[in-house]
Structure formats: structure tokens, C-alpha cells
């Protein structure tokens, strides 16, 4: 037990274990995330020295408008979206026991896209943008239920779930495209920008709406640490220890759907973050769920913020959607995973 730090309350109803080496890696990830956050604030069409960014954070700078109103909401949005997608992918991969599991591949974010686009096209002028995450989460939840029902045949096998999810994802993309081409040009352009996965135009109102949703759901996922760690020993062992496996699987699925739906509600289709981040987290961290949740959130944030830095600076004066770059990394990684797991998929 000397390799672990244990955190528990007085009545032992809540406890978490952190591997000591993993704790050092997590602290390093936090420091790297802070560094990328500051670099992201300094990057753009006009470069602002890192020293000036730090001064602005401390409250003494001559670049208040650019940093506070234009760049800070965008960077914070990238941080939240990446964290939400990373943890959503981690939970989903654990539930379906498949390394190919990801909210965008399985079709969860496709359903969220339908919910968000329907809200943008029909309700955005009449209802507050505050309701956009809810519409996105409802779309993701309905689609997930449909995928599970279609995948069920004496149980749900991972490969069947993945294949049906890919098919449903294609269907949701077609529905979104139909709404886009049949809408007015102003709405269609907004939907198109949203679909490509861009942080462009993020503002403090959207950040304020998304911040509590992402943080609360990630925090809630930590309460399942003991259950998930026991469940890794197998369903039979977990049931023998008194764990209500199906009930907690449903709750974890609901958390994954909520995180994915909320994350894409404002940033759009930023793909493959939920696939890549958990794999990197498992590669460098101890296989405790608490470690992996924090690690996946930080790595997902780093991926999205890094992609957004490239999007804003590589092709000036154009501002390329960050989703283009996450897809450019994620698609080859997905092909690699398909190749590596080809034997398991053929069985």
C-alpha cells in the first residue's frame, strides 16, 4: 500500500486512491496545461508576449480587451470541451469494453449534434442559449437509447455496438446536413461552423453556462472510483461483492452522454478527443479510475487547446476550425486501433 495515497471521509462512504507515481505525472500534466493555457492566450493574429499575458492574469496589462473578451473565453471553452470529451470517452470505453469506444464513433455526439442543430434552427431566436446544452444532451441520450436497442440481441457485444453506432452516426450527419441546406443562409453558416468543431466566437455567456455542467459531471464521475475499480475484476466478481453492476453501468452511461452532449453543445463536432485522451492516460498512469478521470480530462484539454493554437496561427489570416486538426490526428489513430485489435474484432 506504500505506492498509494488514499483519500477517504470519516465513515468510509467515499474513498479514492492515487498512485504516487501517477500523482507526480498528474501534477506535471497540470503544469503543462497551465503553460499551454498561457501560450494559447498569447497566440493569435497578433502575438502578445507571455509576460504581458501573465500581467493581465494578475490584473495589470494593456491588452485587456483582446485577452479578456476575445481569447480568454475561447481558451477556457477549449479547456472545458477537451476535459468533458476526454472523460466521456474514458467512461464509454470502460462500459462497452472496447478500445474503439468514443462518443463521436459510437454516435453519441452525432445525436448531440441533431439536438443542438434543431435548437439552433427552430428555437435559438425564441429561447435563451442557456437551453442549448440541454437540447444537445437530450439528442445524445435519445440516440444512445436507439443504438443500445438496435444493438441488443441476447446482450450487447462491443463490435455490434460500434458498427451500429457508426451507422447511426452517418444517419445523424445526414439529418444535420438536411437541416443545414434547408435553412436560411445565416443559420446555415452558423450550423456549418458549429459542425466543423470550432471555438471561434466563444464568449463568456457560453463559458458560464458550460463551466458548472462539465465540472459537476466530472466531479460526480469520481464517486464511482471504487465501483469501477472493483468492476475491472469482472462482472461476476463485482456482483459477488454486492455491486449492482447494471444499475451503475446505466449511471455511468448517463454521465458519459451528459458530458459528451454538453461538450459539443457550443464547440460542435470536435472529433476523436474522447478516443485519444483515455488511451494516452492509460499509457502513462496507474489503472485506477480516479487517476484516469483526472488524466483523461487534462489530456483532452491539452489536445483541444493545442489544436486551437494551430488553428489560429498556422494559416493566418484564416482561422481554421480546431476540429479539423483533432480529426487529422484522430483518424490515423483510429485506423491504428482497428489494425491492432483486428483479431479480437473478427472473433
N, C-alpha and C positions, 0 to 999 in steps of 0.2 A: 504493500500500500504506500511505500515511500515514494513511488513515482507519481502520486496523485495529490492534488489539493481537493478537499471535499468541503462543499458549502451546503449547510442544511439548517432548517429552522428548529425550534426547540422541541416540537412534537414529532419531528421527522416526517412530516407530511410532504415536505418539499426538500429535495436534495439534488445537487449537481456535483459531478466530479470533473476536474480539469487535469489533464495530463501535464506534468511540469514542462516537458519539452514543448508540448503543444501550446502551453501558456506563453512561453517565450516567443514562439512563432506568431501567435495571435497579437502580442504586443508589437512585434515587428510589422505585422500587417497593418495595425492601427497607425503606426508611424508613417508607413509608406502611403497609406490612404490620405493622411493629413498632408503629406508632401505633394501628392498628385492633386489634391483639392486646391492647394495654393497655386501650383503650376497651372491648373485649369483656369483659375481666376486671372492669372497674368497673361494667358494666351488668347489670341483673337486677331481681329483685323488690325488692331493697334496694340502693340506689346506694352504691357505695364510691368516694370521691374518688380521682382518678388519682394524686395524691400518695401516698395510702395503698397503692395497688397497686404503685407503684414501690418504696416502702419494703419491701413484702412480697417483691418480687423480690430486693431487696438483703438480705432476711433480718431486717427489723425492722418488724413490723406487729402490730396487734391483731386482724386479720381472717384469721388463718392458716387456720382450718378452711374458711371459705367460699371463700377464694381457692384454696387448695391442693387441697382434696378435692372441691369441688363445681364450681368454674368452670374452673380450670386444665386438668383433663383434657378437658373439653368443648371449650375453645378450641383446645387442641393437636390434638384429634381433627378439628375443623373445618379447621385448617391442613393437616393431612396428607391428608384426604379431598379437599379442593379441589385441592391440588397434584397428587395422583395422577390425578384425573379430568381436569384440565387437560392434563397431558402425554399421557395416554391418548388424548384427543380429537385432540391435535395429530398424534400418530403415525398414528392411524387415518385422519384426513383426508388425510394425505400418501400413505398406502398405496393408498387407493381413489380418490384424486384427485378428491374431491368435497367441496365446502364444507359439504354437509349431513351429513357423516360425524360421528357422535358415538356413544360406547359405548351410550347409552340408546336412541338412534334406530335404530341398526343391530341391536340386540338383544343385545349383549354383556352389558349389566348385567341384562337380563331373565334370561339364563342363569345369571348370578351369583346372582340372587335365588332361582331354583329351588334351586341348590346350597346356599345359605345356609339357606333355609326347610326343606329336607329335613333338614339338620343340626340346626336348632333343634327341629323336631318329633320327630325319631326318636333323635337321638344326644346332645343337649345335657346330659341328666341323667347319661349314662354316660361320655361323653368330655369332656375338657377343652375350654374355649372357645378354647384355643390353636389348635385344628384348624379353627375356623370360617373363617378366611381361605383355607385350603387347599380346603375344600369349596366356597367361593364361586368361587375361581379355576378349579376343575375344572368347575363348572357353566358358567362363562363360556367355557372352552375347548371343551367339548363342543358348546355352542350355536353357537360361531363356526365350527367344522368343519361342522356341519349347514348353516348359512347358506351357506358357501362351496360346498359340494357342490350344494346346490339352485340356486345362482346360476350354476353353471358350464355354459356352452354355447358351446363354441369360445372359451373365455376368460370372464372375469368383467367385465361392464360395471358402472360405478358406479351407474346408475339401477336396474338389476336387483338389485344387492346391497342398495340402500336399500329397495326395495319388499319384497323377501323378508325383509329384516331387520325391517321394520315388522310384517309378518305373523307372523314367529316371536316378536317381542316381545309381540304380542297373545296368542299361544298360551301363552307362559311366564307372562303375567299371569293367564291363566285357570287354569293349573296351580297357581300360588301361591294364588289365591283358593280353589280346591278344598281345598288342604291347610289353609287357614285356617278355613274353615267346618266342616270335619270334625274339627277338633282340640278339645281341652278349652279352656274359656273363658280360662284363664290363659295358655296357649300362644298361643291365637288373638289375644288382646290384645297380646301381645309381638310376634307376627308383624305385626299391623296397624300398630303403632307403627313397626316396622322398615321396612315398605313405604312409609310416608309420608315417609321420609327425615329422621329426627330425630337430633339429637346428644344428646338428653335421656338422662341416666343414664350417660353415658360415664365410664369410670373408668380409673385408672392401669394396671390389668392389660391392658385393651384397647389403650391407648395404647402400652404397652411391646411388645405383640405387633405392632401395625401399624407403628410407627415404623421399625424396620430394614427392613421389606419395602418400604415406599414409598420411603425414601431410597436403598436399594440399587438398585431398579429405575430410578429417575430418574437416578441416577449412571451406571448401565450404558447408558442411552439416549444419554448424551453421547459415548460411544465410537463412535457411529455418525455423528457430525457430518460427517466428511469424506466418507463414503459417501453420505449423504443429500444433501449439497450438490452432489456430482457427479451424483447421480441426478436432480436438478432440471433438469439439461440434457437429460434424456430417456433412456429405457432404452437406445436404440441407442448413444448416446454413452458411457453408463456401461459397457455391455458391451464397447465398443471400447477402453475404458481398463482393462479387466481386472476390472471389478466383477462379482461373482456376484449378479446382481440378484435372482433368485428366492430364493436362499438367504437373503440379507439381508432381503428382504421378509418372509420367514417369521419370522426372528428378531425383526424389529420388530413384527410382528403379535403374536407371543408376549409381547413386552414390554407392548404396549397392553392385551392381555387380562389379563395378570397385574396391571397397575396398576389397571384398572377393577374386576376381581374383588376385589382386596384392599381397595380404597377403599370399596366398598359393603358389605363383609362386616359391619362394625359400624354404619355410619351409615345403611344402607338406600338406598332409591331417591331420592337427591338428583339430580334430573334437570337436563339441559341445561348443566351446568357444562362438560362436555367439548366442547360445541358453541360456547359463547360465548367462553371463555377464549382458545382459539387464534386466533379472528378478531380479538379486541382486540390480542393480541400481534403479529399480522402487521400490524395497522394502525399501531402505534407503534414497532415495532422493525425493524431490518435483517433481511432474509430469510435469515439464517444459522441453521442448525438449533440450534446451541448457544444463541444468543440466544433463539430461540423456545421451547426447552425450559425455560430458566430463567424467561422471561417468562410462559409459559403456567402454570407451576407457581405463581408468585406471584399472578397474576391469578385463577386458580382458587381459591387460598386466600382471597384478598380477597372473592370472590363468596360463598363459603360462610360465612366469618366474618361478613360484613356481613348476610347473610340470617339468620344465627343471632341477631345482635344485635336485628334487627327482630322475630324470632320470640319473643324473651324479653321484649321491652319494649313492643311496640305494643298488645298485648291483655291486659295484666295484669288479674287474676292468672293468666290462661291462658298456657300455654307452647305456642305453635303450632310444628309441625314446620318446620324450615328448608326442606325440600323443597317446601313449598307456595309459598314466595316465589321460589325459583330457577325453578320451573315457571312462575310468573306473569310472570317476566322472559323466560324462555327460549322459551315457546310463541309469543309475538308475534315474537320474533327469528327463530324457525324459519320462520314464515309469511312474514316479510320475505325470508329467503333463498330460499324457494320462488318467490316472486314475481320476485326479481331474477334467478334462474337458470332461469326458465321456458323460455327459448328453447333453452338447452343441454339441458334435460331432454326437450324434445319431439323432439330430433334422434335 
